[in-house]
Amino acid sequence: MAANALEEAGIPFYRRMRMANGLTLAMEHKAPAPGAGYLILVPEGSAAAASKIVEGLFGPEEDRVGRPKYSKGTKIFLATLLLIMIVIFFICVLRMFSGFFP
């Protein structure tokens, strides 16, 4: 996606495949392994133009970064679920240790 936009704009770039373990490969593979992504390297003189093009593809950074926003009802549901799990845990622990103490 980003490489196609840079190619259409005529900005030179070099694409490298990056594996999940940190290994980078200069060759492209037809079927990349799970966890593989691409690094797009741009010459220093074209960096400003390339960053404007890539920003236009994905939107402003504040929309992409950060924690997800949950509604109040979802927060109440999750808090209730967590409380129920904690109560069940303590009931199980008490039942397990009740046989050890006469």
Jmol script that loads the backbone (N, CA, C; Angstrom):
load data "model"
ATOM      1  N   MET A   1       0.825  -1.177   0.000  1.00  0.00           N
ATOM      2  CA  MET A   1       0.000   0.000   0.000  1.00  0.00           C
ATOM      3  C   MET A   1       0.878   1.252   0.000  1.00  0.00           C
ATOM      4  N   ALA A   2       1.769   1.353   0.986  1.00  0.00           N
ATOM      5  CA  ALA A   2       2.651   2.517   1.049  1.00  0.00           C
ATOM      6  C   ALA A   2       3.654   2.483  -0.095  1.00  0.00           C
ATOM      7  N   ALA A   3       4.152   1.289  -0.429  1.00  0.00           N
ATOM      8  CA  ALA A   3       5.115   1.180  -1.527  1.00  0.00           C
ATOM      9  C   ALA A   3       4.470   1.576  -2.848  1.00  0.00           C
ATOM     10  N   ASN A   4       3.218   1.199  -3.049  1.00  0.00           N
ATOM     11  CA  ASN A   4       2.530   1.574  -4.295  1.00  0.00           C
ATOM     12  C   ASN A   4       2.347   3.083  -4.386  1.00  0.00           C
ATOM     13  N   ALA A   5       2.008   3.715  -3.265  1.00  0.00           N
ATOM     14  CA  ALA A   5       1.823   5.165  -3.272  1.00  0.00           C
ATOM     15  C   ALA A   5       3.137   5.879  -3.549  1.00  0.00           C
ATOM     16  N   LEU A   6       4.231   5.390  -2.969  1.00  0.00           N
ATOM     17  CA  LEU A   6       5.536   6.000  -3.220  1.00  0.00           C
ATOM     18  C   LEU A   6       5.966   5.799  -4.670  1.00  0.00           C
ATOM     19  N   GLU A   7       5.661   4.639  -5.218  1.00  0.00           N
ATOM     20  CA  GLU A   7       6.005   4.361  -6.615  1.00  0.00           C
ATOM     21  C   GLU A   7       5.223   5.272  -7.561  1.00  0.00           C
ATOM     22  N   GLU A   8       3.940   5.480  -7.266  1.00  0.00           N
ATOM     23  CA  GLU A   8       3.124   6.370  -8.110  1.00  0.00           C
ATOM     24  C   GLU A   8       3.605   7.815  -8.031  1.00  0.00           C
ATOM     25  N   ALA A   9       4.137   8.216  -6.858  1.00  0.00           N
ATOM     26  CA  ALA A   9       4.625   9.583  -6.691  1.00  0.00           C
ATOM     27  C   ALA A   9       6.028   9.763  -7.266  1.00  0.00           C
ATOM     28  N   GLY A  10       6.666   8.690  -7.653  1.00  0.00           N
ATOM     29  CA  GLY A  10       7.994   8.780  -8.229  1.00  0.00           C
ATOM     30  C   GLY A  10       9.102   8.945  -7.204  1.00  0.00           C
ATOM     31  N   ILE A  11       8.838   8.580  -5.959  1.00  0.00           N
ATOM     32  CA  ILE A  11       9.839   8.677  -4.902  1.00  0.00           C
ATOM     33  C   ILE A  11      10.611   7.359  -4.841  1.00  0.00           C
ATOM     34  N   PRO A  12      11.933   7.409  -4.900  1.00  0.00           N
ATOM     35  CA  PRO A  12      12.704   6.163  -4.838  1.00  0.00           C
ATOM     36  C   PRO A  12      12.630   5.554  -3.434  1.00  0.00           C
ATOM     37  N   PHE A  13      12.554   4.233  -3.374  1.00  0.00           N
ATOM     38  CA  PHE A  13      12.496   3.541  -2.085  1.00  0.00           C
ATOM     39  C   PHE A  13      13.075   2.161  -2.238  1.00  0.00           C
ATOM     40  N   TYR A  14      13.371   1.550  -1.135  1.00  0.00           N
ATOM     41  CA  TYR A  14      13.887   0.187  -1.102  1.00  0.00           C
ATOM     42  C   TYR A  14      13.089  -0.569  -0.059  1.00  0.00           C
ATOM     43  N   ARG A  15      12.569  -1.713  -0.442  1.00  0.00           N
ATOM     44  CA  ARG A  15      11.711  -2.491   0.449  1.00  0.00           C
ATOM     45  C   ARG A  15      12.473  -3.708   0.955  1.00  0.00           C
ATOM     46  N   ARG A  16      12.397  -3.932   2.288  1.00  0.00           N
ATOM     47  CA  ARG A  16      13.010  -5.111   2.897  1.00  0.00           C
ATOM     48  C   ARG A  16      11.960  -5.818   3.737  1.00  0.00           C
ATOM     49  N   MET A  17      12.007  -7.139   3.732  1.00  0.00           N
ATOM     50  CA  MET A  17      11.085  -7.921   4.556  1.00  0.00           C
ATOM     51  C   MET A  17      11.686  -8.078   5.949  1.00  0.00           C
ATOM     52  N   ARG A  18      10.876  -7.835   6.970  1.00  0.00           N
ATOM     53  CA  ARG A  18      11.326  -8.001   8.351  1.00  0.00           C
ATOM     54  C   ARG A  18      10.498  -9.091   9.004  1.00  0.00           C
ATOM     55  N   MET A  19      11.192 -10.080   9.544  1.00  0.00           N
ATOM     56  CA  MET A  19      10.525 -11.203  10.197  1.00  0.00           C
ATOM     57  C   MET A  19      10.237 -10.848  11.660  1.00  0.00           C
ATOM     58  N   ALA A  20       9.406 -11.636  12.312  1.00  0.00           N
ATOM     59  CA  ALA A  20       9.027 -11.379  13.702  1.00  0.00           C
ATOM     60  C   ALA A  20      10.221 -11.491  14.650  1.00  0.00           C
ATOM     61  N   ASN A  21      11.227 -12.281  14.289  1.00  0.00           N
ATOM     62  CA  ASN A  21      12.397 -12.444  15.154  1.00  0.00           C
ATOM     63  C   ASN A  21      13.440 -11.355  14.947  1.00  0.00           C
ATOM     64  N   GLY A  22      13.187 -10.386  14.057  1.00  0.00           N
ATOM     65  CA  GLY A  22      14.108  -9.281  13.835  1.00  0.00           C
ATOM     66  C   GLY A  22      14.975  -9.431  12.608  1.00  0.00           C
ATOM     67  N   LEU A  23      14.977 -10.583  11.997  1.00  0.00           N
ATOM     68  CA  LEU A  23      15.765 -10.819  10.789  1.00  0.00           C
ATOM     69  C   LEU A  23      15.191 -10.012   9.635  1.00  0.00           C
ATOM     70  N   THR A  24      16.042  -9.325   8.875  1.00  0.00           N
ATOM     71  CA  THR A  24      15.573  -8.587   7.705  1.00  0.00           C
ATOM     72  C   THR A  24      16.149  -9.233   6.457  1.00  0.00           C
ATOM     73  N   LEU A  25      15.319  -9.366   5.444  1.00  0.00           N
ATOM     74  CA  LEU A  25      15.716  -9.994   4.187  1.00  0.00           C
ATOM     75  C   LEU A  25      15.541  -9.006   3.045  1.00  0.00           C
ATOM     76  N   ALA A  26      16.519  -8.981   2.145  1.00  0.00           N
ATOM     77  CA  ALA A  26      16.437  -8.083   1.008  1.00  0.00           C
ATOM     78  C   ALA A  26      15.560  -8.660  -0.096  1.00  0.00           C
ATOM     79  N   MET A  27      15.401  -9.977  -0.109  1.00  0.00           N
ATOM     80  CA  MET A  27      14.614 -10.623  -1.159  1.00  0.00           C
ATOM     81  C   MET A  27      13.152 -10.709  -0.742  1.00  0.00           C
ATOM     82  N   GLU A  28      12.280 -10.553  -1.699  1.00  0.00           N
ATOM     83  CA  GLU A  28      10.844 -10.743  -1.426  1.00  0.00           C
ATOM     84  C   GLU A  28      10.493 -12.204  -1.607  1.00  0.00           C
ATOM     85  N   HIS A  29       9.544 -12.652  -0.819  1.00  0.00           N
ATOM     86  CA  HIS A  29       9.062 -14.018  -0.934  1.00  0.00           C
ATOM     87  C   HIS A  29       7.605 -13.980  -1.365  1.00  0.00           C
ATOM     88  N   LYS A  30       7.191 -14.996  -2.084  1.00  0.00           N
ATOM     89  CA  LYS A  30       5.797 -15.042  -2.559  1.00  0.00           C
ATOM     90  C   LYS A  30       4.825 -15.169  -1.394  1.00  0.00           C
ATOM     91  N   ALA A  31       5.150 -16.039  -0.443  1.00  0.00           N
ATOM     92  CA  ALA A  31       4.276 -16.251   0.715  1.00  0.00           C
ATOM     93  C   ALA A  31       5.083 -15.986   1.974  1.00  0.00           C
ATOM     94  N   PRO A  32       5.005 -14.776   2.528  1.00  0.00           N
ATOM     95  CA  PRO A  32       5.797 -14.487   3.723  1.00  0.00           C
ATOM     96  C   PRO A  32       5.306 -15.273   4.929  1.00  0.00           C
ATOM     97  N   ALA A  33       6.214 -15.507   5.844  1.00  0.00           N
ATOM     98  CA  ALA A  33       5.898 -16.248   7.061  1.00  0.00           C
ATOM     99  C   ALA A  33       5.018 -15.404   7.981  1.00  0.00           C
ATOM    100  N   PRO A  34       4.322 -16.039   8.918  1.00  0.00           N
ATOM    101  CA  PRO A  34       3.542 -15.267   9.888  1.00  0.00           C
ATOM    102  C   PRO A  34       4.446 -14.324  10.671  1.00  0.00           C
ATOM    103  N   GLY A  35       3.985 -13.123  10.897  1.00  0.00           N
ATOM    104  CA  GLY A  35       4.762 -12.136  11.627  1.00  0.00           C
ATOM    105  C   GLY A  35       5.711 -11.343  10.765  1.00  0.00           C
ATOM    106  N   ALA A  36       5.654 -11.546   9.462  1.00  0.00           N
ATOM    107  CA  ALA A  36       6.552 -10.821   8.559  1.00  0.00           C
ATOM    108  C   ALA A  36       5.906  -9.501   8.141  1.00  0.00           C
ATOM    109  N   GLY A  37       6.710  -8.487   8.051  1.00  0.00           N
ATOM    110  CA  GLY A  37       6.253  -7.181   7.596  1.00  0.00           C
ATOM    111  C   GLY A  37       7.314  -6.585   6.692  1.00  0.00           C
ATOM    112  N   TYR A  38       7.082  -5.389   6.224  1.00  0.00           N
ATOM    113  CA  TYR A  38       8.032  -4.761   5.322  1.00  0.00           C
ATOM    114  C   TYR A  38       8.561  -3.460   5.909  1.00  0.00           C
ATOM    115  N   LEU A  39       9.838  -3.226   5.728  1.00  0.00           N
ATOM    116  CA  LEU A  39      10.472  -1.950   6.015  1.00  0.00           C
ATOM    117  C   LEU A  39      10.623  -1.231   4.685  1.00  0.00           C
ATOM    118  N   ILE A  40      10.262   0.012   4.628  1.00  0.00           N
ATOM    119  CA  ILE A  40      10.431   0.791   3.402  1.00  0.00           C
ATOM    120  C   ILE A  40      11.453   1.871   3.704  1.00  0.00           C
ATOM    121  N   LEU A  41      12.573   1.788   3.044  1.00  0.00           N
ATOM    122  CA  LEU A  41      13.667   2.729   3.247  1.00  0.00           C
ATOM    123  C   LEU A  41      13.647   3.752   2.117  1.00  0.00           C
ATOM    124  N   VAL A  42      13.741   5.027   2.492  1.00  0.00           N
ATOM    125  CA  VAL A  42      13.666   6.128   1.538  1.00  0.00           C
ATOM    126  C   VAL A  42      14.932   6.966   1.684  1.00  0.00           C
ATOM    127  N   PRO A  43      15.488   7.474   0.573  1.00  0.00           N
ATOM    128  CA  PRO A  43      16.660   8.350   0.703  1.00  0.00           C
ATOM    129  C   PRO A  43      16.340   9.579   1.546  1.00  0.00           C
ATOM    130  N   GLU A  44      17.366  10.115   2.197  1.00  0.00           N
ATOM    131  CA  GLU A  44      17.178  11.213   3.133  1.00  0.00           C
ATOM    132  C   GLU A  44      16.562  12.445   2.468  1.00  0.00           C
ATOM    133  N   GLY A  45      16.898  12.691   1.227  1.00  0.00           N
ATOM    134  CA  GLY A  45      16.359  13.853   0.528  1.00  0.00           C
ATOM    135  C   GLY A  45      14.877  13.751   0.226  1.00  0.00           C
ATOM    136  N   SER A  46      14.356  12.545   0.154  1.00  0.00           N
ATOM    137  CA  SER A  46      12.939  12.332  -0.153  1.00  0.00           C
ATOM    138  C   SER A  46      12.113  12.003   1.079  1.00  0.00           C
ATOM    139  N   ALA A  47      12.720  12.048   2.255  1.00  0.00           N
ATOM    140  CA  ALA A  47      12.033  11.604   3.473  1.00  0.00           C
ATOM    141  C   ALA A  47      10.810  12.459   3.798  1.00  0.00           C
ATOM    142  N   ALA A  48      10.903  13.776   3.624  1.00  0.00           N
ATOM    143  CA  ALA A  48       9.772  14.653   3.968  1.00  0.00           C
ATOM    144  C   ALA A  48       8.587  14.388   3.049  1.00  0.00           C
ATOM    145  N   ALA A  49       8.843  14.271   1.763  1.00  0.00           N
ATOM    146  CA  ALA A  49       7.756  14.003   0.816  1.00  0.00           C
ATOM    147  C   ALA A  49       7.147  12.626   1.048  1.00  0.00           C
ATOM    148  N   ALA A  50       7.993  11.651   1.357  1.00  0.00           N
ATOM    149  CA  ALA A  50       7.494  10.289   1.600  1.00  0.00           C
ATOM    150  C   ALA A  50       6.643  10.238   2.861  1.00  0.00           C
ATOM    151  N   SER A  51       7.045  10.947   3.906  1.00  0.00           N
ATOM    152  CA  SER A  51       6.259  10.906   5.139  1.00  0.00           C
ATOM    153  C   SER A  51       4.897  11.569   4.946  1.00  0.00           C
ATOM    154  N   LYS A  52       4.832  12.620   4.105  1.00  0.00           N
ATOM    155  CA  LYS A  52       3.530  13.241   3.823  1.00  0.00           C
ATOM    156  C   LYS A  52       2.615  12.274   3.074  1.00  0.00           C
ATOM    157  N   ILE A  53       3.178  11.531   2.147  1.00  0.00           N
ATOM    158  CA  ILE A  53       2.374  10.567   1.382  1.00  0.00           C
ATOM    159  C   ILE A  53       1.874   9.454   2.296  1.00  0.00           C
ATOM    160  N   VAL A  54       2.744   8.934   3.136  1.00  0.00           N
ATOM    161  CA  VAL A  54       2.358   7.828   4.025  1.00  0.00           C
ATOM    162  C   VAL A  54       1.354   8.304   5.069  1.00  0.00           C
ATOM    163  N   GLU A  55       1.527   9.520   5.588  1.00  0.00           N
ATOM    164  CA  GLU A  55       0.548  10.071   6.534  1.00  0.00           C
ATOM    165  C   GLU A  55      -0.830  10.177   5.908  1.00  0.00           C
ATOM    166  N   GLY A  56      -0.881  10.563   4.640  1.00  0.00           N
ATOM    167  CA  GLY A  56      -2.160  10.673   3.950  1.00  0.00           C
ATOM    168  C   GLY A  56      -2.852   9.335   3.781  1.00  0.00           C
ATOM    169  N   LEU A  57      -2.092   8.258   3.762  1.00  0.00           N
ATOM    170  CA  LEU A  57      -2.690   6.928   3.617  1.00  0.00           C
ATOM    171  C   LEU A  57      -3.382   6.471   4.894  1.00  0.00           C
ATOM    172  N   PHE A  58      -2.771   6.733   6.035  1.00  0.00           N
ATOM    173  CA  PHE A  58      -3.246   6.160   7.284  1.00  0.00           C
ATOM    174  C   PHE A  58      -3.942   7.142   8.203  1.00  0.00           C
ATOM    175  N   GLY A  59      -3.981   8.396   7.898  1.00  0.00           N
ATOM    176  CA  GLY A  59      -4.638   9.375   8.748  1.00  0.00           C
ATOM    177  C   GLY A  59      -3.698   9.914   9.800  1.00  0.00           C
ATOM    178  N   PRO A  60      -4.181  10.862  10.596  1.00  0.00           N
ATOM    179  CA  PRO A  60      -3.315  11.447  11.619  1.00  0.00           C
ATOM    180  C   PRO A  60      -2.934  10.428  12.694  1.00  0.00           C
ATOM    181  N   GLU A  61      -1.787  10.660  13.313  1.00  0.00           N
ATOM    182  CA  GLU A  61      -1.245   9.692  14.266  1.00  0.00           C
ATOM    183  C   GLU A  61      -2.114   9.537  15.504  1.00  0.00           C
ATOM    184  N   GLU A  62      -2.755  10.605  15.954  1.00  0.00           N
ATOM    185  CA  GLU A  62      -3.566  10.494  17.171  1.00  0.00           C
ATOM    186  C   GLU A  62      -4.761   9.570  16.982  1.00  0.00           C
ATOM    187  N   ASP A  63      -5.178   9.324  15.738  1.00  0.00           N
ATOM    188  CA  ASP A  63      -6.270   8.385  15.488  1.00  0.00           C
ATOM    189  C   ASP A  63      -5.787   6.940  15.540  1.00  0.00           C
ATOM    190  N   ARG A  64      -4.494   6.712  15.326  1.00  0.00           N
ATOM    191  CA  ARG A  64      -3.969   5.357  15.243  1.00  0.00           C
ATOM    192  C   ARG A  64      -3.350   4.872  16.539  1.00  0.00           C
ATOM    193  N   VAL A  65      -2.869   5.771  17.377  1.00  0.00           N
ATOM    194  CA  VAL A  65      -2.100   5.389  18.555  1.00  0.00           C
ATOM    195  C   VAL A  65      -2.952   5.562  19.803  1.00  0.00           C
ATOM    196  N   GLY A  66      -2.744   4.692  20.757  1.00  0.00           N
ATOM    197  CA  GLY A  66      -3.425   4.846  22.029  1.00  0.00           C
ATOM    198  C   GLY A  66      -4.264   3.641  22.391  1.00  0.00           C
ATOM    199  N   ARG A  67      -4.841   3.720  23.560  1.00  0.00           N
ATOM    200  CA  ARG A  67      -5.668   2.627  24.041  1.00  0.00           C
ATOM    201  C   ARG A  67      -7.061   2.724  23.443  1.00  0.00           C
ATOM    202  N   PRO A  68      -7.719   1.589  23.298  1.00  0.00           N
ATOM    203  CA  PRO A  68      -9.074   1.633  22.771  1.00  0.00           C
ATOM    204  C   PRO A  68     -10.031   2.318  23.742  1.00  0.00           C
ATOM    205  N   LYS A  69     -11.033   2.954  23.209  1.00  0.00           N
ATOM    206  CA  LYS A  69     -12.020   3.658  24.038  1.00  0.00           C
ATOM    207  C   LYS A  69     -13.238   2.760  24.217  1.00  0.00           C
ATOM    208  N   TYR A  70     -13.577   2.482  25.484  1.00  0.00           N
ATOM    209  CA  TYR A  70     -14.713   1.626  25.798  1.00  0.00           C
ATOM    210  C   TYR A  70     -15.869   2.480  26.306  1.00  0.00           C
ATOM    211  N   SER A  71     -17.070   2.044  26.013  1.00  0.00           N
ATOM    212  CA  SER A  71     -18.243   2.761  26.525  1.00  0.00           C
ATOM    213  C   SER A  71     -18.420   2.453  28.013  1.00  0.00           C
ATOM    214  N   LYS A  72     -19.273   3.226  28.662  1.00  0.00           N
ATOM    215  CA  LYS A  72     -19.499   3.049  30.099  1.00  0.00           C
ATOM    216  C   LYS A  72     -20.106   1.681  30.387  1.00  0.00           C
ATOM    217  N   GLY A  73     -21.019   1.229  29.537  1.00  0.00           N
ATOM    218  CA  GLY A  73     -21.641  -0.081  29.731  1.00  0.00           C
ATOM    219  C   GLY A  73     -20.629  -1.217  29.624  1.00  0.00           C
ATOM    220  N   THR A  74     -19.690  -1.090  28.696  1.00  0.00           N
ATOM    221  CA  THR A  74     -18.656  -2.111  28.547  1.00  0.00           C
ATOM    222  C   THR A  74     -17.757  -2.139  29.771  1.00  0.00           C
ATOM    223  N   LYS A  75     -17.403  -0.973  30.293  1.00  0.00           N
ATOM    224  CA  LYS A  75     -16.565  -0.909  31.487  1.00  0.00           C
ATOM    225  C   LYS A  75     -17.260  -1.543  32.685  1.00  0.00           C
ATOM    226  N   ILE A  76     -18.559  -1.294  32.850  1.00  0.00           N
ATOM    227  CA  ILE A  76     -19.322  -1.882  33.955  1.00  0.00           C
ATOM    228  C   ILE A  76     -19.381  -3.396  33.807  1.00  0.00           C
ATOM    229  N   PHE A  77     -19.624  -3.870  32.587  1.00  0.00           N
ATOM    230  CA  PHE A  77     -19.675  -5.310  32.332  1.00  0.00           C
ATOM    231  C   PHE A  77     -18.340  -5.965  32.657  1.00  0.00           C
ATOM    232  N   LEU A  78     -17.228  -5.367  32.218  1.00  0.00           N
ATOM    233  CA  LEU A  78     -15.912  -5.948  32.473  1.00  0.00           C
ATOM    234  C   LEU A  78     -15.570  -5.926  33.965  1.00  0.00           C
ATOM    235  N   ALA A  79     -15.919  -4.850  34.649  1.00  0.00           N
ATOM    236  CA  ALA A  79     -15.662  -4.780  36.089  1.00  0.00           C
ATOM    237  C   ALA A  79     -16.467  -5.846  36.834  1.00  0.00           C
ATOM    238  N   THR A  80     -17.729  -6.038  36.441  1.00  0.00           N
ATOM    239  CA  THR A  80     -18.576  -7.064  37.065  1.00  0.00           C
ATOM    240  C   THR A  80     -18.016  -8.459  36.801  1.00  0.00           C
ATOM    241  N   LEU A  81     -17.582  -8.700  35.590  1.00  0.00           N
ATOM    242  CA  LEU A  81     -17.012 -10.001  35.232  1.00  0.00           C
ATOM    243  C   LEU A  81     -15.743 -10.266  36.036  1.00  0.00           C
ATOM    244  N   LEU A  82     -14.901  -9.260  36.187  1.00  0.00           N
ATOM    245  CA  LEU A  82     -13.683  -9.410  36.971  1.00  0.00           C
ATOM    246  C   LEU A  82     -14.008  -9.686  38.436  1.00  0.00           C
ATOM    247  N   LEU A  83     -14.973  -8.982  38.990  1.00  0.00           N
ATOM    248  CA  LEU A  83     -15.378  -9.193  40.379  1.00  0.00           C
ATOM    249  C   LEU A  83     -15.901 -10.611  40.587  1.00  0.00           C
ATOM    250  N   ILE A  84     -16.710 -11.107  39.661  1.00  0.00           N
ATOM    251  CA  ILE A  84     -17.232 -12.482  39.764  1.00  0.00           C
ATOM    252  C   ILE A  84     -16.085 -13.484  39.728  1.00  0.00           C
ATOM    253  N   MET A  85     -15.107 -13.256  38.869  1.00  0.00           N
ATOM    254  CA  MET A  85     -13.964 -14.171  38.780  1.00  0.00           C
ATOM    255  C   MET A  85     -13.146 -14.163  40.068  1.00  0.00           C
ATOM    256  N   ILE A  86     -12.970 -13.000  40.665  1.00  0.00           N
ATOM    257  CA  ILE A  86     -12.218 -12.912  41.921  1.00  0.00           C
ATOM    258  C   ILE A  86     -12.956 -13.624  43.041  1.00  0.00           C
ATOM    259  N   VAL A  87     -14.278 -13.450  43.123  1.00  0.00           N
ATOM    260  CA  VAL A  87     -15.080 -14.119  44.150  1.00  0.00           C
ATOM    261  C   VAL A  87     -15.003 -15.630  43.973  1.00  0.00           C
ATOM    262  N   ILE A  88     -15.118 -16.118  42.765  1.00  0.00           N
ATOM    263  CA  ILE A  88     -15.030 -17.565  42.509  1.00  0.00           C
ATOM    264  C   ILE A  88     -13.651 -18.086  42.901  1.00  0.00           C
ATOM    265  N   PHE A  89     -12.605 -17.322  42.594  1.00  0.00           N
ATOM    266  CA  PHE A  89     -11.249 -17.736  42.968  1.00  0.00           C
ATOM    267  C   PHE A  89     -11.121 -17.887  44.474  1.00  0.00           C
ATOM    268  N   PHE A  90     -11.591 -16.894  45.234  1.00  0.00           N
ATOM    269  CA  PHE A  90     -11.471 -16.974  46.691  1.00  0.00           C
ATOM    270  C   PHE A  90     -12.343 -18.082  47.275  1.00  0.00           C
ATOM    271  N   ILE A  91     -13.493 -18.338  46.706  1.00  0.00           N
ATOM    272  CA  ILE A  91     -14.326 -19.456  47.172  1.00  0.00           C
ATOM    273  C   ILE A  91     -13.598 -20.773  46.955  1.00  0.00           C
ATOM    274  N   CYS A  92     -12.972 -20.933  45.813  1.00  0.00           N
ATOM    275  CA  CYS A  92     -12.226 -22.174  45.525  1.00  0.00           C
ATOM    276  C   CYS A  92     -11.037 -22.330  46.470  1.00  0.00           C
ATOM    277  N   VAL A  93     -10.321 -21.237  46.745  1.00  0.00           N
ATOM    278  CA  VAL A  93      -9.182 -21.304  47.662  1.00  0.00           C
ATOM    279  C   VAL A  93      -9.666 -21.663  49.066  1.00  0.00           C
ATOM    280  N   LEU A  94     -10.757 -21.061  49.529  1.00  0.00           N
ATOM    281  CA  LEU A  94     -11.285 -21.367  50.858  1.00  0.00           C
ATOM    282  C   LEU A  94     -11.748 -22.817  50.958  1.00  0.00           C
ATOM    283  N   ARG A  95     -12.377 -23.318  49.903  1.00  0.00           N
ATOM    284  CA  ARG A  95     -12.833 -24.717  49.922  1.00  0.00           C
ATOM    285  C   ARG A  95     -11.643 -25.667  49.903  1.00  0.00           C
ATOM    286  N   MET A  96     -10.576 -25.279  49.213  1.00  0.00           N
ATOM    287  CA  MET A  96      -9.405 -26.133  49.135  1.00  0.00           C
ATOM    288  C   MET A  96      -8.691 -26.232  50.478  1.00  0.00           C
ATOM    289  N   PHE A  97      -8.590 -25.114  51.194  1.00  0.00           N
ATOM    290  CA  PHE A  97      -7.880 -25.096  52.473  1.00  0.00           C
ATOM    291  C   PHE A  97      -8.770 -25.421  53.658  1.00  0.00           C
ATOM    292  N   SER A  98     -10.073 -25.526  53.492  1.00  0.00           N
ATOM    293  CA  SER A  98     -10.954 -25.820  54.630  1.00  0.00           C
ATOM    294  C   SER A  98     -10.761 -27.231  55.139  1.00  0.00           C
ATOM    295  N   GLY A  99     -10.326 -28.144  54.312  1.00  0.00           N
ATOM    296  CA  GLY A  99     -10.078 -29.521  54.747  1.00  0.00           C
ATOM    297  C   GLY A  99      -8.801 -29.674  55.528  1.00  0.00           C
ATOM    298  N   PHE A 100      -7.875 -28.741  55.426  1.00  0.00           N
ATOM    299  CA  PHE A 100      -6.600 -28.836  56.139  1.00  0.00           C
ATOM    300  C   PHE A 100      -6.709 -28.394  57.586  1.00  0.00           C
ATOM    301  N   PHE A 101      -7.684 -27.562  57.898  1.00  0.00           N
ATOM    302  CA  PHE A 101      -7.820 -27.047  59.264  1.00  0.00           C
ATOM    303  C   PHE A 101      -9.062 -27.649  59.922  1.00  0.00           C
ATOM    304  N   PRO A 102      -8.869 -28.413  60.974  1.00  0.00           N
ATOM    305  CA  PRO A 102     -10.048 -29.047  61.624  1.00  0.00           C
ATOM    306  C   PRO A 102     -10.863 -28.084  62.442  1.00  0.00           C
TER     307      PRO A 102
END
end "model"
wireframe off; spacefill off
backbone 0.3
color backbone group
